[in-house]
Amino acid sequence: MATGNPLIDQGILNRIRASVTWANFPNLNVTAPFLDRDGITLRKEGDATTQHPTMTGVVQSPEVFMPVSLVIALLRTQALSSSYQTQMQATTILGQGTVFPDVSTGLAPYVLYNMAIQTVGELILNGTTPIWAVTCRGYWPINNNLFA
């Protein structure tokens, strides 16, 4: 029979903690004051392991990276969105970036590689939203033990 209180501290979300830093372009670093309430969205895309069917089961084939999309909901009312626009005109290649989550315990920061600006979302220019959402794509390394 179990004893004691089974409740576990659920942690705390901090809506202004998430941020993005760029190793080669610190002028493009993003913190909460530059963001709309949509904030930062990190999408991990694809499978971490590919399963190859056989006659009697599957063969596992771990992937060494996972493609990612990073959507940053910048405010077009601030100069940082202009900095991203200028960066796009010069080069869309950003290189290594780090995404810091909205928690101080739990998830560790995500170090992303070979990142590039892919697109900017739809601009609604009727004075109802300040969002200038830039989407960056690259990859997140996984299954590092494959190299051991």
N, C-alpha and C positions, 0 to 999 in steps of 0.2 A: 504494500500500500504506500502511495506517495505521501510525503509529508512536506510541510512548508508551503509557502505562497508560490504558485506556478507562474505568476505574472512576471514578465520581462520588460524592462524599460524599453519603450518603443522609439526613443530618440527624438531629435528635434530637427525640423527643416528650417533653414535660414534663407529666405527668398533673396537676400542681397549678397550672399556668399559666392554664388557661382560666378566664374570668370573664365576668360580665355587669354592665354599669353602665347606670343609667337617668338621663337628663338631668333629669327632673322629680321623681324619687323616689329620692334617694341612699340612703335608709334601706332600700331593697330591693336594693341592689347585692349581688352574689353572688361569693364567692371560694371556693377549695377547701375551707376548713374547714367550710363550710356544706353541703357536697355529699356524697351517697352515692357509691359507686364508679361508678354510672351516669353521674355528672357532668352535662354539658350537651350536649344534642343539638340541632343546627340543621338543620332540613329545608327545603331549597329546593323549592318545589312549582310545578308548571306548566312551560310551555315558555318559553325565552328568545326564540324566534322561532316565529311561526306560519307554516306553509306552506299557501298556498291553491292547490289543484290547478287546472291549466288543461288545455286540450286537448293541449298538447305539453310540459308541464313544471310548474313551480311558480312562484308569486310569493311572495317572502319578505316578511314583515311583522314586523320586530323589535318585541318588547314593550318597554314602558318601565319595567316593574316585574315582580318575581317574588314571588308570595306566599310567606311563610315561616312555619314553626312552630318555636317554640323551647321545648324541654322542659328544665326545670331540676329535677333530682332533689334537692330539698332534704331536710334531715333534720327530721322532725317533732319530734325531741327538742330542737330549738333554737328560740329565739324568732323567728328570721327567718321560719320557716313561719307563725307566728302573725301576723307583720307582713304577709305576703302575704294571709292570710285576712282580716285587718282591712281591707286595701286593697280586696279584692274586695267587702266589705260597703259600703265608701264609694263607690268607683268602680273599674270594671275597666279603664278607659282609662289607659294608661301613657305613650303618646307615644314619643319617640325613645329607642332603646336601642342599646348597642354590645356586640357579642360579641367577646371576645378569644380567639383560638384557642390550642391547646395547643403552639404552636411559636413560636420567637423569630425564625426566618427562614422564608421561604416565604409562606404566606397572611397577608394583612393583616387587621386587624379588620373586622368587618362592622358597618356602621352601618345600623340598621333603623328604619323609620318607621311611625307610626300603629299602634304595638303596643298590644295589649289582652290582658288575661287571658281565655283562652277557657274553660279548665276545670282541674280538679285530677283526677289519675288516681285509680284505685281505691285505697282505703285498706285495707290488710290489718292489722287490729287484733288480732293474736294474738301479738304480741311477737316475731315472726320477722324483721321488716324495718322500718327506720326511715324508709323513703321517703315523702315527701310531694311528688309530682311535679306541678309547676304547668306548664301549657302556655299559652304566649303566642303570639298570631298578629299578623301585620302584613305589611309588604312591604319588599323590598330593591330599590332603584333600579338599573336596568341600561340598557344602550344609550344612555348619556348623550350620545353624539355626535349623536343624532337632534335634539337641541335646538340644535345649532350652526348 
